[in-house]
Amino acid sequence: MQISPPKHLAPFIRHYIFLENNTEEIKSVRLFTDGSTGLILSATMGLHSHLSEANMPTSFFYGTLNSYKDFYTKGKFSFIAVVFQPYFLNIVLKTSAKEIKNQIISAEDILKEKLVPFQDKLFYQSDPKIIINDLNLFFTKFLAEEIGHDYQLIAAVQQYILQNRGTVLSKDLEKFTGYSERHLERKFEDYMGISPKKYSNIIRLHYFLSLINKGIIDENMTILSYHAGYSDQSHLIREFKKNVGLTPRQYANTENKMAVNFIEL
């Protein structure tokens, strides 16, 4: 279940996703980059990292991903993913997004007892829509504090890249903002964790993903790659495997897409 935030939160939160697993089966899942950051909120976390024997935090923030992370589920669980606009994690944590790129950060260490009411409601299986409404109130109160205005430049550049489906050049961004490539890159990495070029590549890839999810993968792959702004099909496949860990056809044949960038392997 995916729910959009109210209009005043849309510049900071992309959407909420409620996911649950009601079986005891162990499943492998993959989260791959869409350029966003976010908060995973749970009462009894059922996600475990393939890369570490240590337990995952019950609730955690995640920084911008370079490619993908694999997890496995262990027992029943339910959680809410608060998918941030990429720069919002910088505002919440008050630290450079570049420093927390690819990182998992315990949310309890940052927000302390502020998460307990949401975790309790998840534990007792309250209506997720009620929990999300409470989260809207929580983030509205947070944003009532002074958060600065530098993010507005980054938000404008992000929207420009989105509107152009990731097919933008450095000179286009220089003309759009009036800033040099290096200045904009420093600002972008501080707020987003990645460069404008990397973010543009992610958005272009996700535009191609949208074509796949519309069921048109059987069309000529070369035509689709050009339509998404790739110079050739081999370039597309290299980028796709680097970011998703699968080929386009393998992704298209994946049955359980829990979210566009969160799939069961």
C-alpha positions as CSV (number, residue, x, y, z in Angstrom):
1,M,0.0,0.0,0.0
2,Q,1.4,3.4,-1.1
3,I,0.1,6.6,0.3
4,S,1.0,10.2,-0.7
5,P,1.7,12.8,2.0
6,P,-0.4,16.0,2.2
7,K,0.6,18.8,-0.1
8,H,2.6,20.8,2.4
9,L,4.8,17.7,3.1
10,A,5.3,16.7,-0.6
11,P,8.5,18.8,-0.9
12,F,10.1,16.6,1.8
13,I,8.3,13.3,1.7
14,R,7.7,11.4,-1.6
15,H,5.3,8.8,-0.2
16,Y,4.7,6.2,2.5
17,I,4.7,2.5,1.8
18,F,3.2,-0.1,4.2
19,L,4.5,-3.7,3.7
20,E,3.9,-6.8,5.7
21,N,4.9,-10.5,5.6
22,N,2.4,-12.9,7.2
23,T,4.5,-16.1,6.6
24,E,7.4,-17.7,8.4
25,E,9.3,-18.3,5.2
26,I,12.7,-16.9,4.8
27,K,12.9,-14.7,1.6
28,S,15.6,-12.8,-0.1
29,V,14.7,-9.2,-1.0
30,R,16.6,-6.4,-2.7
31,L,16.4,-2.6,-2.3
32,F,18.0,-0.7,-5.1
33,T,18.7,2.9,-5.6
34,D,16.0,5.4,-6.7
35,G,18.0,8.4,-5.5
36,S,15.8,8.7,-2.4
37,T,16.6,8.5,1.3
38,G,14.2,7.4,4.0
39,L,13.1,5.9,7.3
40,I,12.0,2.3,7.9
41,L,9.7,2.2,10.9
42,S,8.9,-1.1,12.5
43,A,8.1,-2.6,15.9
44,T,9.8,-6.0,15.4
45,M,12.1,-5.8,12.4
46,G,12.0,-8.8,10.1
47,L,14.7,-7.6,7.7
48,H,18.3,-8.8,8.1
49,S,21.3,-7.8,6.2
50,H,23.1,-10.4,4.1
51,L,26.4,-8.6,4.7
52,S,26.4,-8.6,8.5
53,E,25.6,-11.1,11.3
54,A,24.6,-8.2,13.5
55,N,20.9,-7.5,13.9
56,M,19.4,-4.7,11.9
57,P,18.0,-1.8,14.0
58,T,14.3,-2.1,14.6
59,S,13.8,1.2,12.9
60,F,16.5,2.9,10.8
61,F,17.3,5.7,8.4
62,Y,19.0,4.9,5.1
63,G,21.2,7.2,3.1
64,T,21.3,7.5,-0.7
65,L,22.4,4.2,-2.2
66,N,25.1,3.8,-4.9
67,S,23.5,0.6,-6.2
68,Y,21.6,-2.0,-4.2
69,K,21.4,-3.8,-0.8
70,D,20.3,-7.3,-0.2
71,F,18.3,-8.4,2.8
72,Y,16.4,-11.5,4.0
73,T,13.2,-11.7,5.8
74,K,12.9,-13.8,9.0
75,G,9.4,-14.5,10.3
76,K,6.4,-12.2,10.2
77,F,6.8,-8.5,10.1
78,S,5.2,-5.2,9.2
79,F,6.8,-1.9,8.5
80,I,6.2,1.5,7.1
81,A,8.8,3.0,4.8
82,V,8.8,6.8,4.8
83,V,10.4,7.6,1.5
84,F,12.0,11.0,1.7
85,Q,12.9,13.5,-1.0
86,P,16.6,12.9,-1.2
87,Y,17.7,16.1,0.6
88,F,15.3,15.6,3.6
89,L,17.6,13.2,5.4
90,N,20.3,16.0,5.5
91,I,17.7,18.2,7.2
92,V,16.6,15.6,9.7
93,L,20.1,14.4,10.7
94,K,21.8,17.8,10.3
95,T,24.8,16.2,8.7
96,S,26.3,16.0,5.2
97,A,24.4,13.4,3.1
98,K,27.8,12.5,1.5
99,E,28.9,11.2,4.9
100,I,25.9,8.9,5.3
101,K,25.7,7.6,1.7
102,N,25.0,3.8,1.7
103,Q,24.7,3.9,5.5
104,I,22.1,2.3,7.8
105,I,21.6,4.5,10.9
106,S,19.5,3.4,13.9
107,A,16.5,5.8,14.1
108,E,16.2,5.2,17.9
109,D,19.6,6.7,18.4
110,I,18.5,9.9,16.7
111,L,14.9,10.3,17.7
112,K,15.0,8.4,21.0
113,E,11.5,7.8,22.5
114,K,9.7,9.8,19.8
115,L,9.2,6.7,17.7
116,V,7.7,4.6,20.4
117,P,4.0,5.6,19.8
118,F,4.3,4.6,16.1
119,Q,6.1,1.3,16.9
120,D,3.5,0.4,19.5
121,K,0.7,1.0,16.9
122,L,2.5,-1.2,14.4
123,F,3.0,-3.9,17.0
124,Y,-0.7,-3.9,17.9
125,Q,-1.6,-3.9,14.2
126,S,-3.4,-0.6,14.1
127,D,-4.7,0.7,10.8
128,P,-1.6,1.8,8.9
129,K,-3.5,4.8,7.5
130,I,-4.0,6.0,11.1
131,I,-0.2,5.6,11.8
132,I,0.6,7.5,8.6
133,N,-1.7,10.3,9.6
134,D,0.1,10.5,12.9
135,L,3.5,10.6,11.0
136,N,2.2,13.5,8.9
137,L,1.5,15.4,12.1
138,F,5.0,14.5,13.5
139,F,6.8,15.7,10.4
140,T,4.6,18.8,10.2
141,K,5.7,19.7,13.7
142,F,9.3,19.0,12.9
143,L,9.2,21.3,9.9
144,A,7.8,24.1,12.0
145,E,11.3,24.6,13.3
146,E,13.9,26.6,11.4
147,I,15.4,24.4,8.7
148,G,17.2,26.9,6.5
149,H,16.7,27.5,2.8
150,D,19.7,26.1,0.9
151,Y,17.7,22.9,0.2
152,Q,15.3,25.0,-2.1
153,L,18.1,25.3,-4.7
154,I,18.7,21.5,-4.5
155,A,14.9,20.8,-4.7
156,A,14.6,23.0,-7.8
157,V,17.5,21.2,-9.5
158,Q,16.1,17.9,-8.6
159,Q,12.7,18.8,-10.2
160,Y,14.5,20.0,-13.3
161,I,16.3,16.7,-13.6
162,L,13.0,14.8,-13.0
163,Q,11.1,16.8,-15.6
164,N,13.9,16.0,-18.2
165,R,13.9,12.3,-17.2
166,G,17.5,12.5,-16.3
167,T,18.8,13.6,-19.7
168,V,20.5,16.8,-18.7
169,L,24.1,18.0,-19.2
170,S,26.3,19.9,-16.8
171,K,26.0,23.0,-19.0
172,D,22.2,22.7,-18.8
173,L,22.4,22.8,-15.0
174,E,24.8,25.7,-15.0
175,K,22.4,27.7,-17.2
176,F,19.4,26.7,-15.1
177,T,21.0,27.7,-11.7
178,G,23.7,30.3,-12.6
179,Y,26.2,28.3,-10.6
180,S,29.4,26.6,-11.7
181,E,29.5,22.8,-12.2
182,R,31.8,22.4,-9.2
183,H,29.8,24.6,-6.8
184,L,26.6,22.8,-7.7
185,E,28.3,19.4,-7.3
186,R,29.5,20.3,-3.8
187,K,26.0,21.5,-2.8
188,F,24.3,18.5,-4.3
189,E,26.6,16.0,-2.6
190,D,26.1,17.8,0.7
191,Y,22.3,17.6,0.5
192,M,21.8,14.5,-1.7
193,G,24.9,12.4,-1.1
194,I,25.6,12.0,-4.8
195,S,26.5,14.3,-7.7
196,P,24.0,15.7,-10.1
197,K,25.3,13.4,-12.8
198,K,24.8,10.3,-10.7
199,Y,21.3,11.4,-9.7
200,S,20.5,12.1,-13.4
201,N,21.7,8.6,-14.3
202,I,19.4,7.1,-11.6
203,I,16.4,9.1,-12.8
204,R,17.0,8.0,-16.4
205,L,17.2,4.4,-15.3
206,H,13.9,4.7,-13.4
207,Y,12.3,6.2,-16.5
208,F,13.3,3.1,-18.3
209,L,11.9,1.0,-15.4
210,S,8.6,2.8,-15.9
211,L,8.5,1.6,-19.5
212,I,9.2,-1.9,-18.4
213,N,6.5,-1.8,-15.7
214,K,4.0,-0.6,-18.4
215,G,4.6,-4.0,-20.0
216,I,6.4,-3.0,-23.1
217,I,9.6,-4.9,-22.5
218,D,8.9,-7.1,-25.5
219,E,9.4,-4.1,-27.8
220,N,12.8,-3.7,-29.5
221,M,15.2,-3.1,-26.6
222,T,17.4,-0.8,-28.7
223,I,14.4,1.5,-29.4
224,L,13.5,1.5,-25.7
225,S,17.0,2.4,-24.7
226,Y,17.2,5.3,-27.1
227,H,13.7,6.4,-25.9
228,A,15.1,6.5,-22.3
229,G,18.1,8.6,-23.4
230,Y,20.8,5.9,-23.6
231,S,23.3,6.0,-26.4
232,D,23.1,2.3,-27.0
233,Q,21.6,-0.9,-25.6
234,S,24.9,-2.1,-24.1
235,H,25.2,1.1,-22.1
236,L,21.7,0.6,-20.7
237,I,22.4,-3.0,-19.7
238,R,25.6,-2.1,-17.9
239,E,23.9,0.7,-16.0
240,F,21.0,-1.5,-15.2
241,K,23.1,-4.4,-13.8
242,K,25.2,-2.0,-11.8
243,N,22.3,-0.4,-10.1
244,V,19.7,-3.2,-9.9
245,G,21.9,-6.3,-10.0
246,L,19.7,-7.8,-12.7
247,T,19.3,-7.5,-16.4
248,P,16.2,-5.6,-17.7
249,R,14.5,-8.8,-18.6
250,Q,15.2,-10.5,-15.3
251,Y,13.7,-7.5,-13.5
252,A,10.6,-7.6,-15.8
253,N,10.2,-11.3,-15.0
254,T,10.4,-10.7,-11.2
255,E,7.0,-11.6,-9.9
256,N,6.9,-9.9,-6.4
257,K,7.7,-6.2,-6.8
258,M,6.8,-4.9,-3.3
259,A,7.7,-1.5,-4.5
260,V,9.3,-0.3,-7.8
261,N,12.8,-0.5,-6.2
262,F,12.1,-3.2,-3.6
263,I,11.8,-6.7,-5.0
264,E,11.8,-10.3,-3.9
265,L,14.5,-12.3,-5.5
